[in-house]
Amino acid sequence: MDGTKKVAVFWFRRDLRWHDNRGLYEALNSGLPVVPAFIFDRAILDELEDRDDARVGFIHSELQKMNREIGDIGRSMDVRQGKVEKVWKELLRDYQVVQVYTNRDYEPYAIQRDKKVQSMLAEHQISFHSFKDHVITEAGEVEKKTGGPYTVFTPYKNTWFDIIGREGGENCSLEDSPFLKYYPSEKYLDNLVRIKGTGVPKLEELGFSESSIKIPSRVVKQSVIKQYGKNRNFPAENGTSRLGIHFRFGTLSIREKARKAASLSNTYLNELIWRDFYSQILAEFPHVVDGPFKEKYARIEWINDTDDFKAWCEGKTGYPMVDAGMRELNQSGYMHNRVRMITASFLSKHLLVDWRWGEAYFARKLLDFELASNNGGWQWAAGCGTDAAPYFRIFNPHAQLKKFDKNLHYVKKFVPEYGTDNYPDPIVDHKLARERCLRVYKEALDS
């Protein structure tokens, strides 16, 4: 490596793609040759419970793919593992770094990590440049007219549309908004440094192994998006995009998908706006990481029966829609969104198990786990989040089954023993569980 040549480093994190990458685009147009770097952060890897975690395997395979793509033009990525600050000290020894570029990550750990790295770089007079790429709008961009963040989705969404369109001018279509601008980073890859990279470390060197879980395709038929509003609530249908993991790790451009969704399905576009909403909730109200958004809900007396929780995790509650969802999650790393709401409501309200237990289990198992969306969804289901509806909305699993899987196609796929003597009896009576939940919540909130 030529340590005498001044370079910029682009630090990949949740943006594993060469195309339409905002921070990479800015780096490649900085006038400096660019080192493309990725760090397998041991602080994150060492916390993972499963050595065959499919998400690590996915990141690994995507980095290999990216490295092959620039290998065709004689370039290579610099991929390392270790504690982030230590790896950055190594990078500064190996290159004459004068600028660092990256895209912003909004999770609390990432914010603190970046502050430490930025401070270390500043000691060496190295500038640090971060950009918005993972979301369409970030905290502070969609606010009330009186100032401050929205805490209810519908008015947030209405203002979101107003701002996205207004920024493009009076006659601007949503697709042409500056918020959805295309950054052709892939056109400037010749500006990457010619380095003899060591390639991507083997998965085994990272302490992980291949997973049997299949990663959903990043290619989705337009018909799925067009019919999204009609089919999205039926788990047996091929009615959702399954793109969550690609949004999570940035193997797709959120701006690109929003541009397409704007012309195909407002319902699908709404799902992308939910991502923005929960991201700004996490940024503006960081206490949600460890506790309820509505802080008075911290007074709820959870039962937290470990046997009930185990039955829920294994999909053996005696409620077929709940069990099918949990088994789908355990087998595939995915759960249909309608079923996520049903399973989360069941755990927190029927079983009175602390929603944070369920949130942590989803965080362990979901391929598309994002702290902001996972936390927001669980708090919504538990009634302690941003939702304007009262806490006494409790999903009836029987009614949900009849409405969204009346022919039992979804249930039979994941719970083949349903309807036989091998299927367990319900671990709790719906009517009694509902009454108990209402009583416990009311006592907590009235105290």
Phi, psi and omega in degrees: 000138182271100182276005181263350184264126179292132183222163166254151175247131168258123185261104177287142172220272181257046186208054190277073178200155177269337188263151175043049181248110190300305183297320178296319177303314180295320179296315183292342178253021181275348184091358179247148170295146191243130172267118177274114187238147173221140180240120168285106188281113182296333178298330177273310183302320185290345179272347182287138186276334187250123181289344175255030180306118186295335181291323177294318177299323179294312177303315182300313181292325178292320177295321177298317179297314180298320181294321177296320183297317179275347174296333179293340177248020174077026179242169179210150174278156173252102185248125183227167175229153179145184172290135192303312182297323179294318179295322179295325176297323177294317179299320181290335175284325186275336181229156172268080186280130176242342178215147175233134179239147177198169173256144187291144173239133192257004180280147187306316179299316182296322180297314179294319177301314183293325177298319180294317179294316179300319179296318179295319179296320181299328178297337178256015181057038178254126182279149184239122185237122179239151186223159176275124180214331188279338180230168178275316174233144180246174182307134180097347182266330177244101184228164176295157178299331179274359181096155179092162185281152170285147176238005175234137191293313189301311176295328175299313181299316181298317178290324177305310180297320181298314182290316181301316180286317185300323183296339181269358181103171188300320184256020184283131172279159182302319182298335183264006182295143175303334178294338181248024182300145178266128179249102188284062182300330183294344181281349188241023185291344175295343179278001174288147180293141172277101179237151174269084182290157178275004181080194182265129178305147177296151180302322180295327179293336178274352181089020183232167179228167180296145177258151177277352181288133181273134178276130178298150179293151175271358179260122182236135178295141178300329181297327179295317180290319180299323182264011186302314181299330182277322191253352193296338185269359185250105188296338179281346181272155172274069191250001180235164188280334183061028184269004187307315182294329180287325173290322182300317184252009172067028175282351171235152176275123178296327179293318180299315181292326178293321178299317180290318181297327182299333181260354185245319187200113175294329179296318178292319178300323177303323180295324177290327178291325175302323178300314178299317183299309181292329177296318180285332174297314179299319181291319185276334183229068186298348178295344181293342179300320185248351184207176183291146175301313175272102194297337179295340179287353175293347182275355182297134179269092180289146176280316176054051176285119185292330177291319176298317181296319179297317179298319178296312180301322185272354182072047181227045183270346186086003173249108192301321181292321177296313183294321178298318180296315181292324178288323175301316180299312183295327183275327191238350185075013182224149169216135178303142188297320177300319182287331175301318179295319182293313182292322180291318178297319182297315182296312187281329186252319177285319184261350183051045172262133182312126182305335180292334175294314179293320178302317180293324179292317176299319180299326179286324191259330187287128173299323186263022182305125169230132183304312186298310183288321180295314179297314181298318180294319180292319179292326175299313182293324181279351178084006184251010185260214187277349185301138182281344181290151180290163185294341188276014167283112181233117180298135172268109185300328178293314180294321179296322178296313181296325184280322190245354175209053188296333179268003175064022179296317180291313181299314182295331180294319185254342179232071186297338181275001179300134181092357177249174179291345181279350181273133185290154173289156178303136182281351178206146177279130185302311184297315181292322180294320179296314180297320179296317180299312181299321180293313183296316179296315183297317179300320181293316185283338179272349186281000000 
